[in-house]
Amino acid sequence: MTKLTADIQANLLLFVEETQKSRVVWSLENEEGWLACDSTEFENSEVMPFWSSKEDAAFHNVEEWADFEVKEIPLDVFIEDWLITLDEDGVLVGINWNKNLEGKELEPGEVAKLYL
């Protein structure tokens, strides 16, 4: 069961709050790499989803994403390495997507600013 709701702004705030406490971020990875998909908000853009809890990431580890594993990323590595690389690659960050795959899609720099 996921605690994420239809309120994507609340889910964004929950992401920052929970990751600051746990010091980890969660995503999905398989033998080909980390999960990334086409943006639903921005044409010709790719987005990589991240969640603030293992349970919420695991909720999406089904159907077309069943071959992925839920993986932990230390928060400092996420902020200092991942966001820079994603920015350089032009990949958006999907934050705490709910059961309908709805959530904020932000530029990596915008996500970094949430931790200042």
N, C-alpha and C positions, 0 to 999 in steps of 0.2 A: 504494500500500500504506500502510495506517495503522499507527502504532505504538501506538495505543490498545488497551487490553485489556478484559477483562470486569471487572477490578478498578477500580471507579469511584472509589474513594478514591485509588488510585495515580494515576489519570488527573487527578483534582483537584489533587494535589500537583505533577504534571508541568505542569499549566496554570500554576500560580503560578511554578514554577521557570523554565519556558521564557519566559513573558511578562516576567519580571523581567530576563532576559538580553537578549531581543530588543527589549523595550520596545514591542511591538505585540500586539494581539489581532486575531483574524480572525472574520468572520461572513459571511453571505450577504445580498446586496441585489439587488432588481430595480427596475423602473421604478415599482412601487407602494410600495416601501419595504423595510425590513429584515425578514428572515425571523423570524416568530413563529408559534408553534403552541400547541395545547392541551397543558397539562401532563398527563403520564401518572401523576403522583404526587398532584396536588392538584386536587380537583374545582373546576370553574369558575375555573380559573387559566390564564393565558397565560404561556408561557415563550419567551425569546429565546436561541437557542444561540450560543455562542462557542467558538472553538478557539484553542489556543496555537501552531498551525502552519498555514501556508497549505495544505500537503499534506493535513492532516486535515480542514480545512474543504472543500477541493476534492473529497475523497472522497465528500462528501454532495451535491455539486453535480450530481446526476443525477435521473432519473425525474421525480417531481413537483416537484423543486427545480431542474430543469435550466435554467429560465429565469432563475435567479439568477446573480450574479457573486460571486466571492470578493473580499471587500474588507478592507483593512487599517484598523485603528483604533489610533491611538497610545495606548499604555498610560495616559499621564497624562490624556488626554481620556476614556478609558474609565472610569477611577476617579473623576475629578473632575466629569465631566458625565453620562456615560451611566448610571452606577449611581444617581446622584441622580434623574435623570429616570425611570428604570425603577422606582425605589422609589415615586416620586410617582404613577406610572401603575399601580402594583400588579402589575408584570410580573416574573416570576421570571427568574433567570439560569441557563441550561443550560451546564454546563461540560464541555468535551472529550467530547462524545457519541461513543461508539464506533460500530462498523459496524452494531450492532443498535439504534442510537439510544438507548443506555443511558448515563446519566451523572447526575451530581448536578444537582438543581434547587434553587437556593438563593435566599433573599431577597437583594436587592442589597447590603444592609448587611452581611450575612454575608460576601459576596465581598470587599467593601472591607476588612473586618477581616483577611482573609488577607494583605494587603499591609502591615500594621502591624508 
